[in-house]
Every structure is written in structure tokens, then in C-alpha cells.
């Protein structure tokens, strides 16, 4: 399954759907299945068109597929879009945790570096998915989270049973940090199930 660039022929196939969607509010979308053969193709292939109205205007996408029995909506939403999400996770892993930096001469050292990068990714992903849910940073990329929340100057006081962080009074995201700390404190106080053998 691959994305196709739109051309005059493909747009002609969905012209009536485009006209219908243009009259709708943002969030409205339609799917359409058609058979199309480009000049360089040996035979016609199944193409799924997605026509939607967004806040930014009309959005028309085409994908070519060899999954002949699947419905257009299911193909686009449950297979193609989810594959795109997986690719975004890989991009985040490489870009924001810099997991592609494996410049050591020994394989074992590079493998350990990749393990550390992967652990950092899991921590950041869990942090964003759980602690930042419902905040302005709920969909932020890892670079933004690191710059806004993690690279903050604070005074750290280690006590016998806890660690105190004194944030500067001018900390712009103090409300989000306080929410995160409150959630972590709540998790710490929840009784853990006993392990019996």
C-alpha cells in the first residue's frame, strides 16, 4: 500500500465527491474506491481516495493497494494511517532520542547505546501519554517537552524519604509541572500488590 500523488485523471474520478465535501463543515470526510492504471503500470490497480474538509480547507489523498477485498474506510483508517503512525514513532525515536548515533567501534557498545536510547524513548512516551494528558503539551514532540519541562533550572533538596524541587517563581509551565508531580506523588502512595510465591 503506497500513497499516490493526485493528477487530473484521479481528481476527475472523485469530482462529484469533492463538490459534495466542499459544502460540508470541517471534519466531514468521504472515501471512494476506484480502479486506475497509470501509463507505466502493467495493469489497473485498486485506488482508495479520501476526500475531507479540514480547518485548513479541502484535503484529497489517494493510496494504491493490493488488498482487494477490504473496504475503503477500513483500508485508510485502520491500515494506512496506523502504518503512518508507526513511521512517526520510528522518526521520533531516531530524531528526538538520537538513536541513530551508533558511532562506537564495537557492536556491543552500539547495542548498549541503542538500548539506552530506547529506554529514554519509553520514558518520554509514557511521560507524554500519561502525565501530560489534558495539558497543552499532550501532543508536543519530545524536543519541546525536553526544552520546556526537563531543561528547567531548579534547586534540588534531597531528604531522607523524598526529594524536593524548588522551581523558579517565573517558571512558565509551573502548573503542568505541579500536575505531573502530584500524579507521581499519588502513584507513589498507591499500595503495591504483594508478590506471593
Buried (B, 14 or more C-beta within 10 A) or exposed (E): BEEBEEEEEBBEBBEEBBEBBEEBEEEBBBBBBBEBEEEEEEEEBBBBBBBBBEEEEEEBBBBBBEEEEBEBBEBBBEBBEEEEEEEEEEEBBBEBBEBEEEEEEEEEEBEEBBEEBEEBBEEBBEBBEEBBEEBEBEEBBBEEBBEBBEEBEEEEEEEEEEEEEEBEEEBEBEEBBEBBEEBEEEEEEEEEEEEEE
